[in-house]
Amino acid sequence: MNKSTIQIDVLLDPDKIPQQISWTATDSNSDVAQKAKAMSIAFWDGADKTAMRMDLWTKDMMVDEMADFYYQMFSSMGDSFLRATQQKELSDDIKKFAKEFLKKFRDSQVT
């Protein structure tokens, strides 16, 4: 079996607010750490039947970027759910929600 490692480094300011997020992966084609303004990781604990999540974003993450980030996460969750379950209707519901979410956000930004 092969082992792959993902390393995430978070630089915190004195108030422990993320200032910089970078990551590397052993299977990546890049030789340099990749920067990110936000991250969201979820782990499933099969024994407890609970999701453990970690969401971090840097202070320079703009609100419109956060909305796009969530839209893309919701949409990709629909794709992942379809691959894992073959439940196309439910996957389509997730993706429909993602589109409605982004539209509502954009509409709320227009004054």
Secondary structure, DSSP 8 states (H G I E B T S, - for coil): -----EEEEEEE-TTS-EEEEEEEETT-S-SS-EEESEEEEEEEETTTTEEEEEEEE-TT--HHHHHHHHHHHHHHHHHHHHHHH--HHHHHHHHHHHHHHHHHHHHHH--
